[in-house]
Amino acid sequence: MQQIFAWIFLLTQLAVAGPGKGVAFEKEEFSFSADYTETVKEFDLPFTNHTDKAINVLKVETSCACMKVSVEEPRVEPGKTGQVHCIVRIPDNTQPIQKTILMQTDAPGGGLQSTRVHLEVSSILKLSTERLAWTIKAATEEKTVRIKIAEAAQPTKLTKIECPGTLFEWTLKTIKEGAEYELRIHPKTTEKLAMGIFQIETDSQIPRHKRRSFFAVIEMAGGAVVR
């Protein structure tokens, strides 16, 4: 609880103080990507002391429990660059990780700086689309999602396809076992708005690659969202 209040306090201070005048991160947002098998990702976020005096990093924090941040050399001389070292524990899903890093220094004129981290987590399943859609009262034509396994992860087999409810019917065609498939889907009716969440399961030994989902919807013309 104490950490939560400290984080809120730092965000409040940042809003009041605004960007620091003399110390700045190299980028407003740093982007990285994690390979299929990585469970931990490490990287550095450079920042520069643009003042004419040495500064000290007093604190560096992030709100994410999955990310550890530190500064090995807290003292940075004028014109020199320091590094915030990040260690990210990748969760058991392939959703992108986006977090804010706050760094407090003793630089005069504004010692609180922030930057964002965007980490793409690669999936071994490459889908031709994340969403299939039919217009309400249109023909119940069959549509296809092509599923390819990343070459580095082959062979990985699909073990189950499921979608709760009885709105959609589907068949799975194997193009190449462990490498490529086609999932053919059609709604039983398009007389009313509907949404189905398909779950694809694999035999991957890496937890975050065991499941992947995508949507099938029956929507109004123009793409009104089903709720």
RONU-138279 format. One record per residue (C-alpha): x, y, z; residue in three letters. Coordinates in steps of 0.05 Angstrom, whole numbers. Each point is the difference from the previous one (the first is absolute). Example, Ala and Ser with C-alpha at 12.3 -4.5 7.8 and 13.67 -1.06 7.14 Angstrom:
<nodes>
     xx     yy     zz  aa
    246    -90    156 ALA
     27     69    -13 SER
</nodes>
This chain:
<nodes>
     xx     yy     zz  aa
      0      0      0 MET
     57     47     17 GLN
     29    -10    -70 GLN
    -67     17    -32 ILE
     -4     66     38 PHE
     72     16    -17 ALA
    -14    -11    -74 TRP
    -62     45      2 ILE
     42     53     35 PHE
     53     -3    -54 LEU
    -52      6    -55 LEU
    -30     61     35 THR
     69     32      6 GLN
     14    -13    -73 LEU
    -65     34    -20 ALA
     18     61     43 VAL
     74      5    -18 ALA
     -6    -15    -74 GLY
     60    -23    -41 PRO
     68     10     31 GLY
     43     54    -32 LYS
     68    -30      6 GLY
     -6    -76      0 VAL
    -37    -38    -54 ALA
    -11    -71    -25 PHE
     24    -13    -71 GLU
    -71    -15    -23 LYS
    -71     12     25 GLU
    -14    -73    -15 GLU
     48    -59     -8 PHE
    -23    -60    -41 SER
     26    -71      7 PHE
    -22    -70    -19 SER
      5    -67     34 ALA
     17    -64    -38 ASP
    -46    -60      2 TYR
     37    -37     55 THR
     22     59     44 GLU
    -28      1     70 THR
     41     60     23 VAL
     20     61    -41 LYS
     56     48     21 GLU
     15     68    -30 PHE
     27     70     16 ASP
    -34     67     -6 LEU
     52     55    -11 PRO
     -8     70     29 PHE
     46     60     -4 THR
     21     54     49 ASN
     -6     65    -40 HIS
     17     44     60 THR
     68     29     17 ASP
      3    -37     66 LYS
      3    -73     21 ALA
    -68    -28     19 ILE
    -21    -60     42 ASN
    -57    -48    -14 VAL
    -39     -4     65 LEU
    -54    -50    -20 LYS
    -25    -38    -61 VAL
    -67    -37      1 GLU
    -54    -32    -41 THR
    -71    -22     18 SER
      9    -69    -30 CYS
     16    -58     47 ALA
     28    -38    -60 CYS
     54     53    -13 MET
     61     14     43 LYS
     37     65    -13 VAL
     66     24     28 SER
     58     48    -13 VAL
     70    -28     11 GLU
     36     67     -3 GLU
    -46     51     33 PRO
     49     59     -9 ARG
      3     28    -71 VAL
     49     55    -19 GLU
    -18     60    -43 PRO
    -12    -20    -73 GLY
      5    -74     16 LYS
    -51    -55    -10 THR
    -27    -48     53 GLY
    -42    -64     -6 GLN
    -63    -25     33 VAL
      6    -75     -2 HIS
    -66    -38     -8 CYS
    -14    -74     12 ILE
    -70    -22    -23 VAL
    -30    -66     19 ARG
    -44    -18    -59 ILE
    -70    -24     21 PRO
    -35    -61    -27 ASP
    -34     37    -57 ASN
     21     35    -64 THR
    -33     68     15 GLN
     47     59    -10 PRO
     30     28     64 ILE
     -5     76      7 GLN
     26     34     63 LYS
     23     68     25 THR
     68      9     33 ILE
     10     57     49 LEU
     69     26     19 MET
     14     51     54 GLN
     66     38      2 THR
     28     59     38 ASP
      6     42    -64 ALA
    -18     73     12 PRO
    -63     26    -34 GLY
    -37    -66     -3 GLY
     27    -67     21 GLY
    -57    -47    -19 LEU
      1    -33    -69 GLN
    -42    -53    -33 SER
      4    -46    -60 THR
    -43    -57    -27 ARG
     19    -71    -18 VAL
    -36    -40    -53 HIS
     18    -73     -3 LEU
    -29    -44    -56 GLU
     -6    -73     20 VAL
      4    -44    -62 SER
    -51    -55    -10 SER
     17    -65    -36 ILE
    -69      2    -32 LEU
     -7     47    -60 LYS
    -74     11    -17 LEU
    -23     30    -66 SER
    -50     41     40 THR
    -18     12     73 GLU
    -73     10    -16 ARG
    -51    -30    -48 LEU
    -64     39    -13 ALA
    -68    -11    -33 TRP
    -52     54    -10 THR
    -67    -12     33 ILE
    -51    -35    -46 LYS
     55    -14    -52 ALA
     16    -69    -29 ALA
     31    -49     49 THR
     60     -9    -45 GLU
     62    -38     23 GLU
     61     41     17 LYS
     71    -23     14 THR
     54     16     51 VAL
     68    -24    -24 ARG
     45    -21     58 ILE
     75     -7     -9 LYS
     51    -22     51 ILE
     63     43      4 ALA
     56    -39    -32 GLU
     43      3     63 ALA
    -56    -35     39 ALA
    -16    -56    -50 GLN
    -26    -51      9 PRO
    -55     24     46 THR
    -68    -34     -7 LYS
    -69     28     11 LEU
    -34    -44     52 THR
    -68     33      9 LYS
    -46     53    -28 ILE
    -59     22     41 GLU
    -51     56      2 CYS
    -52      3     57 PRO
    -73     -1    -23 GLY
    -32    -25    -64 THR
      3     61    -44 LEU
     55    -23    -47 PHE
     22    -65    -34 GLU
     71    -14    -22 TRP
     48    -50    -30 THR
     75     -4      5 LEU
     41    -19    -61 LYS
     73    -20      6 THR
     43     28    -55 ILE
     65    -24     31 LYS
      0    -34     67 GLU
     36     43     52 GLY
      8     58    -48 ALA
    -63     25    -35 GLU
    -75     -7      9 TYR
    -66     30    -25 GLU
    -58     12     47 LEU
    -65      6    -40 ARG
    -58     33     36 ILE
    -72     18    -15 HIS
    -57     26     44 PRO
    -63    -43      6 LYS
    -41     63    -10 THR
     12     74    -10 THR
    -69     21     24 GLU
     26     34     63 LYS
     63     32     27 LEU
     49    -49     29 ALA
     72    -10     22 MET
     41    -63      9 GLY
     69     -5     31 ILE
     40    -57    -30 PHE
     55    -32     40 GLN
     57    -35    -35 ILE
     41    -49     42 GLU
     68    -28    -19 THR
     49    -52     26 ASP
     54     53     13 SER
     39    -10     64 GLN
      4     75     11 ILE
    -60     22     41 PRO
    -14     65    -38 ARG
     -3    -37    -66 HIS
    -50    -53     22 LYS
    -60     44    -15 ARG
    -20     55    -49 ARG
    -68     32    -12 SER
    -35     38    -55 PHE
    -71     27    -12 PHE
    -57    -18    -47 ALA
    -57     51     -1 VAL
    -66     14    -33 ILE
     -6     75     -3 GLU
    -40     58    -29 MET
     22     28    -67 ALA
     57     48     13 GLY
     31    -43     55 GLY
    -42     18     61 ALA
     32    -32     61 VAL
    -37    -59     32 VAL
     -8      9     75 ARG
</nodes>
